[in-house]
């Protein structure tokens, strides 16, 4: 199982029946394919779709059905489509039970940076600022370190912020970390990973839960 698949499978277990969830572009879109049997979740895409299904099979993609990241998706029964202003009214109105986003940096206070790197061309900030402000719970799904091996979980973000104190949980291929008033708390470890390894690859102090368990 790849690290990204491990992250997607674990986050999908957090869903409760009847949840409305927004999945950010990139890794979070994988989660739609791992919803546990018997759990009815409505995925919302900020480009105007409620009832997003898992990725289509090979040769079954409909070019008119895409998510916010322009990836092909499928429709669930009862799926609806609407304009951008209605989509963001749902988000800003606090109707999303959970938002799962990727990140470039997260810090020990729950600050999130995921929309730009100074000096690089970006097409726009997207909907992340609205999502982190409007969702009831924000989970960051990302690889633990950057491509050069540098930490993405820091004592303080150095990139332009998307939101301050908005992140509740961080899930990486190494484990599950909760953002608490006392600091970052490691609650689950991926199989075969040690606490020391997570600490070495994290750029902020890490508390360890007395109930630390394996991330199934």
C-alpha positions in Angstrom: 0.0 0.0 0.0 1.4 3.4 -1.0 1.7 6.2 1.5 -1.0 8.2 -0.2 -3.4 5.3 -0.2 -2.8 4.8 3.5 -3.6 8.5 4.1 -6.8 8.3 2.0 -8.0 5.0 3.6 -7.5 6.3 7.1 -9.2 9.6 6.6 -12.2 7.9 5.0 -12.8 6.1 8.3 -13.5 9.5 10.0 -16.7 10.0 8.0 -20.1 9.6 9.6 -23.3 8.7 7.9 -24.9 11.9 6.4 -21.7 14.0 6.4 -21.2 16.7 3.8 -17.5 16.8 2.9 -15.4 18.9 0.5 -12.3 17.2 -0.8 -9.4 19.5 -2.0 -7.5 18.9 -5.2 -4.6 16.4 -5.3 -4.3 13.7 -2.7 -7.6 14.4 -1.0 -9.6 13.4 -4.1 -8.4 9.8 -3.6 -10.5 9.6 -0.4 -13.8 9.3 -2.3 -12.8 5.8 -3.4 -12.4 4.5 0.1 -15.7 5.3 1.9 -16.6 2.4 4.2 -19.6 0.3 3.2 -22.8 1.5 4.8 -21.7 5.1 5.2 -23.5 7.6 3.1 -21.4 10.7 2.5 -22.1 13.6 0.1 -19.0 15.0 -1.4 -19.1 18.6 -2.6 -16.8 20.1 -5.2 -16.5 23.9 -5.2 -16.9 24.1 -9.0 -20.6 23.3 -8.4 -21.3 19.6 -7.7 -22.9 17.9 -4.7 -22.8 14.1 -4.8 -19.4 13.5 -6.3 -18.7 9.8 -6.8 -15.4 7.9 -7.0 -13.1 8.2 -10.1 -14.5 6.5 -13.2 -13.2 3.2 -14.5 -10.9 3.1 -17.5 -12.7 4.3 -20.6 -15.8 5.4 -18.6 -14.8 9.1 -18.0 -17.3 11.8 -19.0 -15.4 15.0 -20.0 -18.3 17.1 -18.6 -18.0 15.6 -15.1 -14.9 17.0 -13.4 -14.0 18.1 -9.9 -12.3 21.4 -8.9 -9.0 20.0 -9.9 -10.3 19.1 -13.4 -10.1 15.4 -12.7 -12.8 13.1 -14.0 -15.4 12.0 -11.4 -18.7 10.1 -11.3 -22.1 11.0 -10.1 -23.9 9.4 -7.1 -27.6 9.0 -7.0 -29.2 12.4 -6.2 -26.2 14.3 -7.4 -27.0 18.0 -8.2 -25.2 20.8 -10.1 -25.2 24.5 -9.4 -23.4 27.8 -10.0 -20.3 28.9 -8.2 -22.1 31.4 -6.0 -24.3 28.6 -4.6 -21.3 26.4 -4.1 -19.6 29.0 -2.0 -22.8 29.8 -0.1 -22.7 26.2 1.1 -19.1 26.5 2.1 -19.2 30.0 3.7 -22.5 29.1 5.4 -20.9 26.4 7.5 -22.7 23.5 5.8 -19.6 21.4 5.3 -19.0 18.9 8.2 -15.4 18.4 7.0 -12.9 19.8 4.6 -9.8 17.8 3.6 -7.1 19.8 1.9 -3.5 19.4 0.9 -0.8 21.8 2.3 2.7 23.1 1.7 3.1 24.0 5.4 1.2 23.5 8.7 2.4 24.7 12.0 1.9 23.9 15.7 -0.8 26.5 16.1 -2.9 25.0 13.2 -1.9 27.8 10.8 -2.1 26.6 7.2 -0.2 27.7 4.1 -1.4 26.0 0.9 -2.0 28.5 -1.8 1.2 30.2 -3.0 5.0 30.3 -3.0 6.3 33.9 -3.3 7.8 34.4 -6.8 6.0 31.6 -8.4 3.1 32.1 -10.9 -0.3 31.1 -9.5 -3.7 31.3 -11.3 -5.5 32.2 -8.1 -6.0 31.3 -4.5 -8.9 28.9 -5.2 -11.5 28.2 -2.5 -9.1 27.1 0.3 -9.5 30.3 2.3 -13.3 29.9 2.3 -13.1 26.2 3.1 -10.9 26.5 6.1 -13.1 29.3 7.5 -16.5 27.6 6.8 -15.9 23.9 7.5 -16.6 22.5 11.0 -13.5 20.3 10.9 -10.4 20.8 8.7 -8.1 17.9 8.1 -4.8 18.3 6.2 -3.8 15.3 4.1 -0.2 15.5 2.8 3.2 13.8 2.6 5.2 14.4 5.8 8.1 16.2 4.1 8.7 18.2 0.9 10.5 16.7 -2.1 13.8 18.0 -0.8 13.2 16.3 2.6 12.5 19.5 4.5 9.7 19.4 7.1 6.2 20.6 6.1 5.1 20.6 9.7 6.7 23.5 11.4 6.8 25.6 14.6 5.7 28.5 12.4 4.7 28.7 8.8 7.0 30.8 6.6 4.8 30.9 3.5 1.8 33.2 3.0 -1.1 31.8 5.2 -4.4 30.5 4.0 -5.8 30.6 7.5 -4.8 31.0 11.1 -5.5 28.3 13.7 -7.8 26.5 11.3 -6.4 23.0 11.1 -7.7 20.3 13.5 -5.8 17.2 12.3 -2.7 16.4 10.1 -2.5 13.0 8.4 0.6 11.9 6.6 2.1 8.6 5.6 3.8 8.5 9.0 0.8 9.0 11.2 -2.0 11.1 12.6 -1.2 14.3 14.4 -3.8 16.4 16.3 -3.5 20.1 16.8 -4.2 20.9 20.4 -3.8 24.0 22.6 -0.7 22.3 24.2 0.9 21.6 20.8 1.0 18.9 18.2 -0.1 15.5 19.5 0.9 12.3 17.8 -2.0 9.9 18.3 -1.4 7.2 15.6 1.7 5.8 14.0 1.9 4.1 10.6 3.0 0.4 10.8 6.7 0.1 10.9 7.3 3.7 11.8 8.9 4.8 15.1 8.1 7.9 17.2 11.8 9.0 16.8 11.5 8.9 13.0 8.4 11.1 13.1 10.1 13.6 15.4 13.2 13.7 13.2 11.1 14.6 10.2 8.9 17.1 12.0 10.0 20.8 12.3 8.1 21.4 15.6 8.0 19.8 19.0 5.8 16.7 19.1 3.8 15.4 22.1 3.0 11.7 22.1 -0.4 10.4 23.2 -0.4 7.9 26.1 -2.9 6.0 24.0 -0.7 6.0 20.9 -1.9 3.3 18.4 -1.1 1.9 15.0 -2.8 3.8 12.1 -4.8 0.9 10.6 
